[in-house]
Amino acid sequence: MSLLTALRCGTREAHTRLEDDLDVLTRCRDARSYVLLLQAFRSLYAPLEQALAVAPSTGSVVPDFADRRKTAWLDEDLAALGSRAQPGLEVPAITCAEDVAGTCYVLEGATLGGAVVVRRLADSGGPPLPSRFFSSYGSRRGAMWSAFRGHLGALDARGVDRARTVSAARRTFALFEQACR
């Protein structure tokens, strides 16, 4: 079983629970609800991205990490709505390659769901809401996901503690749940 398959299987329940509990589309029904959703995401992304930025193994696991940071996109959307960030969550230190891989798996996977949100926002018939964050990489979304899968494959080939990687991903899903309560 590959690392990617281990992550998919090992986080399936957490992923499903988050999707069910989060109900992003309901949270996009009006500008106020949307601001609260963006603030919740920002309260998680900013500290996680900062922890990843200072983790010694981030560059070896995700060499293009700087291109994957999304906090500025959240700030852009919040500013367009006349709002700003709320305090960030306290997140655990990211101390090893497994922590980096598990955390980034969840953050990068969220970009795939963002495409669904952008389509639903466009089809909602409501007033247009800024969607830089959910649009993420735009037309490069597929290529960025493919490159990330390659990063996971390279880490897997070097040898990785899959259980610890899955644990880090589950922890990240739990942080999403905490941020969005």
RABELFEN-V505834 format. One record per backbone hydrogen bond with DSSP energy under -0.5 kcal/mol. CO is the residue of the C=O (numbers start at 0). NH is the residue of the N-H. E is the energy in kcal/mol with one decimal. If there is no record, write none. Layout:
# RABELFEN-V505834
co | nh | e
CO | NH | E
CO | NH | E
This chain:
# RABELFEN-V505834
co | nh | e
1 | 5 | -2.5
2 | 6 | -2.6
3 | 7 | -2.6
4 | 8 | -2.9
5 | 9 | -2.7
6 | 10 | -1.3
7 | 11 | -0.6
8 | 11 | -0.6
10 | 14 | -3.1
11 | 15 | -2.6
12 | 16 | -2.6
13 | 17 | -2.4
14 | 18 | -2.5
15 | 19 | -2.5
16 | 20 | -2.8
17 | 21 | -3.1
18 | 22 | -1.6
22 | 25 | -0.7
22 | 26 | -1.7
24 | 27 | -0.9
25 | 28 | -1.5
29 | 33 | -2.3
30 | 34 | -2.6
31 | 35 | -2.0
32 | 36 | -1.9
33 | 37 | -2.8
34 | 38 | -2.9
35 | 39 | -2.1
36 | 40 | -2.6
37 | 41 | -2.7
38 | 42 | -2.2
39 | 43 | -0.7
40 | 43 | -1.0
40 | 44 | -3.3
41 | 45 | -1.9
42 | 88 | -3.0
43 | 47 | -2.1
44 | 48 | -3.3
45 | 49 | -2.0
46 | 50 | -2.5
47 | 51 | -2.5
48 | 52 | -2.2
49 | 53 | -1.4
50 | 54 | -0.8
54 | 57 | -1.3
56 | 60 | -1.7
57 | 61 | -3.3
61 | 64 | -2.0
63 | 66 | -1.3
64 | 67 | -2.2
65 | 68 | -0.7
69 | 72 | -0.5
69 | 73 | -1.7
70 | 74 | -2.5
71 | 75 | -2.2
72 | 76 | -2.1
73 | 77 | -2.7
74 | 78 | -2.6
75 | 79 | -2.0
76 | 80 | -1.1
77 | 80 | -0.5
77 | 82 | -3.0
78 | 81 | -1.8
88 | 90 | -0.6
92 | 94 | -0.7
95 | 99 | -2.0
96 | 100 | -2.8
97 | 101 | -2.7
98 | 102 | -2.3
99 | 103 | -2.8
100 | 104 | -2.1
101 | 105 | -1.3
102 | 106 | -2.1
103 | 107 | -3.2
104 | 108 | -2.1
105 | 109 | -1.7
106 | 110 | -0.6
107 | 110 | -1.0
107 | 111 | -0.6
108 | 111 | -1.1
108 | 112 | -1.1
109 | 113 | -1.7
110 | 114 | -0.9
111 | 114 | -0.6
111 | 115 | -0.7
112 | 115 | -0.6
112 | 116 | -1.7
113 | 117 | -2.5
114 | 118 | -1.9
115 | 119 | -2.5
116 | 120 | -2.8
117 | 121 | -2.2
118 | 122 | -1.9
119 | 123 | -0.8
120 | 123 | -0.7
130 | 134 | -2.4
131 | 135 | -1.2
132 | 135 | -0.5
134 | 137 | -3.1
136 | 139 | -2.2
137 | 140 | -1.9
139 | 143 | -2.9
140 | 144 | -2.4
141 | 145 | -2.4
142 | 146 | -2.4
143 | 147 | -2.3
144 | 148 | -2.6
145 | 149 | -1.9
146 | 150 | -2.0
147 | 151 | -2.4
148 | 152 | -2.4
149 | 153 | -2.4
150 | 154 | -2.2
151 | 155 | -2.7
152 | 156 | -2.2
153 | 157 | -1.4
154 | 158 | -1.0
155 | 158 | -0.6
159 | 161 | -1.2
160 | 164 | -2.1
161 | 165 | -2.8
162 | 166 | -2.3
163 | 167 | -2.2
164 | 168 | -2.0
165 | 169 | -2.7
166 | 170 | -2.4
167 | 171 | -1.8
168 | 172 | -2.3
169 | 173 | -2.4
170 | 174 | -1.9
171 | 175 | -2.0
172 | 176 | -2.2
173 | 177 | -2.4
174 | 178 | -2.7
175 | 179 | -2.0
177 | 180 | -1.1
